[in-house]
Amino acid sequence: MKEHIEKVKKEIESADLQDEESLEAFRLHYLSRKGVVQSLLATIGSLPEEQRATAGKQLNLLKKIANDRFNDAKSLLNEGNKSRVQSASEDITIPVQPAWTGSFHPLTQTLEEMKQIFLRLGFDISDGPEVEDDFHNFTALNFPPEHPARDMQDTFFIRKSERKEEEDLVLRTHTSPVQIRLMKETRPPVRSVMPGRVFRNEAVTAKSYFQFNQMEGLSVGENISMGELIETLVMFARMMYGSSVQYRVRPSFFPFTEPSLEMDVWWGPTKGGQWLEILGAGMVDPNVFEAVGYDPEKVSGFAFGMGVDRIAMLRYGINDIRVLYENDVRFLNQFPG
Amino acid sequence: MKISYNWLKQYIDTDLSPEEVANRLTLLGLEVEGSEPFGNGMDGVVVGEILEVNSHPNADKLKLCRVDLGDHEVQIVCGADNVRSGQKVPVATTGSVLPVPGPDGKRFNIRKTKLRGELSEGMICAEDELNLGDDHSGIMVLDKEYKAGTQLSDALQIKPDTVFEIALTPNRPDASCHVGVARDLAAWLDRKIKHPYPEEPDPAVKQDLQLPVTIHDRSQCHRYVARIIRNVTVGPSPHWLRNRLRSIGLRPINNVVDVTNYVLHELGQPLHAFDLDLLSGPAIDVRSLSNEITFRTLDKVERNVPAGTLFICDSEKPVAIAGIMGGLNSEVSDGTRTVLLESAWFHPPSIRKTSKKLALQTDSSYRFERGVDPELTHKAAARAAELIAELSGGELLPEYTDCHPVKPPRNQVQLRPQKLNGLLGTSLETVEISDLLNRLDIPSGIVNGGVIQSEIPGFRPDISREADLIEEVGRLYDYNRIPKPTSTPFFTPGELSGKEIFKERIRTFSARLGYKEIATDSLLSRDEASLFSDEEQQIHTLNPVSAEATTLRTTLAAGFLKSVQYNVNRNANRLKFFEIGHAFRKKMNKGTWIDGIEEHTWLLFGLWGDRKEEDWRGGPEPFTIFDLKQDIESLIHLIGLSDKTERVTENRDCILYKLNGKTFARIEVMAPKLSNKYDLERPVMIAETDLDVIIESSLLPGSRRFTPVPKFPSFSYDAAFIVDNDINSGELTECIQEHAGSILQNIEVFDIYEGDNLGRGKKSVAFRLTFLDRVKTLNIKDVEPEVNRVVKALKSKFGARLRS
């Protein structure tokens, strides 16, 4: 018996356990229920009484050796297997793409930033139709009858009457008509911004498109001054372009404001950069107040307007307006926010 | 509009550099968009005399020129057609650098070189290559008088200059000339400008030209001044004049026409010179012609001029289109001996209308249609007439005609200092304000009550109200100097409009569902629009920019399909887009905003391609209508309308969602005949929701109320029913809902099976019914009675058999 145990012990110690197959063969041969070790243990009862204790000890030792041998070989094998996988589902190195996610159009993202700034400055948000009548788009805004914007060359007409221009319908050329609607509906104070799509009769090129987006703002009340207008614009410029932004205002002309101004910000390096116009603004013209039934002697106000497309293009370095309306997924993916 | 720095300095003493002038003009409201050098970089460009012109042995289009440069002769290869021996020409000698950058942005170095095998030492230049004009039709030919070898800038007496491009706003006709721009600058510098024109003519001089002037249409012509210069010799203008014109991009013509152009750009008064000997009468009639006529203008173009146009006529025929352009029939030419000079004031709308009808804008019409100074008419005529006489050796008749039938008085406008300070946010003293206006040549004084009274001069037709004067003071003071307000008025921000909040919630939610936002065209081609709507619903623009964009979209679907097509052509395989935007339809009754037009805000969801792309885990999984159905249900849940919404199956590819009988959304698989128009073979699924219809009924986030979460687990029961193939899952679901008790929480179809073992025309639909009781944990005994009721109901209504 003792010799036999010794022999098995040597076999166990010298067994080649380099791979899964031999390991499994080892387990079946020595450690399974009908395996060598178990069979030997089963023979103890048939041994003479005095040998049983010793044989039992030796066999338990043998069992432990076999178990240790098996476990050591198994963990060694597993360690070696870490960089080698058994199936595709275990291969964490398989490359994957970023997930398809919902997102906002870059124009919406830019507009959202602008809206948030003006909400902080106490403005609310108004809207109106894209098809407008002559009164809201031109007449109430102090456009003289012969103004070039009333030309077929500049403005899309839906209806044009030969005699009565008040019957004309246009695709709104700016969001200013929303100012008129707002003032007609409410009494001062009024403080609101009006974002929206506007139209100009322009060919589609890298620099122009027949539609684009604007955001205008209006603040009307008692004693509202140009000083407040300029300070409001400066606050906007700082929040939009950073507190170190360099800016200037200069006189300009719009039919619906008097005085009128435009704001430029410095774009690019100190040397080699340039002034870029970012918005137009001014004090609401008395004629506009009269058109909506406000008394220009009692209230004053300011208005401003800016192009969302232009600001988005500057912001993201887009040099062709057409990409904004092509909706190429490879373009949209660049703006996951 | 071009303004020369050197020219400007004729009227104002200033040390400001061109950069400083440009900056200040911009801050005064005359925006300088760009500055270009003129007459610079001419070192090494000399006068050369062409001694001989021979053909190039190796090139038909090139010539070999032997050129005398004063101290030596060189051979130059030249390609211009107009090169002749004996000409004096500008030559850029070897070593010089051309002043104008080439297409590559670099200035060209002149080197000794071989062109097609022949030596060329220098370059004979065209005008534009020397930045002296736009002409590139041939080499520039100089007067014979210059000596070969003279520096060109000396010969032409050119001084380096800077020319500003000013973007003039329509309210500032006064600044459309050098004196006008100088006036603004002088106001800033608090200096007086040097006016180039003589004082008002001596009233003692008898207005007795032997030339009757009659204004028939006084509403269109308020004033007409005529001067006559006799015995003129028409020839080239002196250098100073030619350089002035060249600097602002005009071509010198002769000493009569050049003066009229010069004075136009000096004073802003358009002038016209006639050859008096070609006028019948001689007489001048200003009249509107009642017929359409053809008329040959100075640019040699025969034009059809519509009836009603204002003309200048002699006693027999029209000789000029008033304010626009003169006629070829009375043009000043080399042989002209007597010049009739016209200076007039025409009604701006009349000139604008004519200019538009003829599609002809000239330097003259540009100024008349914005409004010229009616007080300047005679001064400008005198200034130009004296110059013409001086430069042409002619004799200016002291008599003149000043026909001035309409003479409106100057506007008087009052300005209240407190109104100004209130509007601008300044605290200027009354005298300061009055002083600023006087500096702008707007005579102003303080009258009773501390109010400022201003008399508006003729050159400022734009000023008629207090607000206009406030602007003048503000811009001269400089808007950048207006102090920051020390206290901010208190605003009570209004409630954000429900529509705005709603739209933004929908937008955010759409992105959360995994849709990417797109922005598509509001205008479609007529054909495209007709794919989605009937002609009577469509709204067209009267003046489309192109056939691609004529009709307002009646649905956002067209834009989506176009975007899908664009991306599919670029090998995209998954598209999940949303858009929020306006769509337009004609309406018989009252519209949304404008009568007859329904303009609603729509939400579009669109799906195309694979929800999951093919990868190592398995093949692609295409989007199905159920993806869209799920998203619409999520949206309806978001706005709290799940229970109120009626879902109507329109057909096997379309479901309508209704609220109080009104459809607010539809989902559908686009008909292949429609998607095929966009070359899309795979199915396209869209959901369109009319946000205007649901906004009122939607649950606002603030009105949501908490329902306690059930403490007990739910109990699921699976049951499959065998029914006829043509019975819809939807019908079965409704029946289950109706007959199971209130503890039924959810119904899900987890399997549909068709097989021969079920019998022909049969299918098995497997439901998972989830039950929940708020007060206890359910077990099979609680659920069985409910299930039995359902089984019975399905059996009697649909002949459904429970599958064991």
Interface residues (C-beta under 8 A of the other chain):
Chain A: A88 I94 V96 W100 T101 G102 S103 F104 H105 L107 T108 L119 G122 F123 D124 I125 S126 D127 G128 P129 E130 V131 E132 D133 E146 D151 M152 Q153 F156 F157 I158 R159 K160 L169 L171 P189 R191 S192 R197 F199 N201 E202 A203 V204 F210 Q211 G221 N223 I224 S225 M226 G227 E228 I230 E231 R248 V249 R250 P251 S252 F253 E258 P259 S260 L261 E262 M283 D285 P286 S300 L324 Y325 E326 N327 D328 V329 R330 L332
Chain B: T26 L27 L28 G29 E31 T169 P170 N171 R172 P349 R352 K353 K356 G422 L423 L424 G425 T426 R465 A467 D468 I470 E471 G474 R475 Y479 N480 I482 P483 K484 P485 T488 P489 F491 P493 G494 E495 L496 S497 K499 E500 R507 S510 A511 R512 L513 G514 Y515 K516 E517 I518 A519 T520 D521 S522 L523 I539 H540 T541 L542 N543 P544 V545 S546 A549 L552 S563 Y566 N567 R570 A572 R574 L575 K576 F577 F578 G581 H582 F584 T592 W593 I594 I597 E599 D615 W616
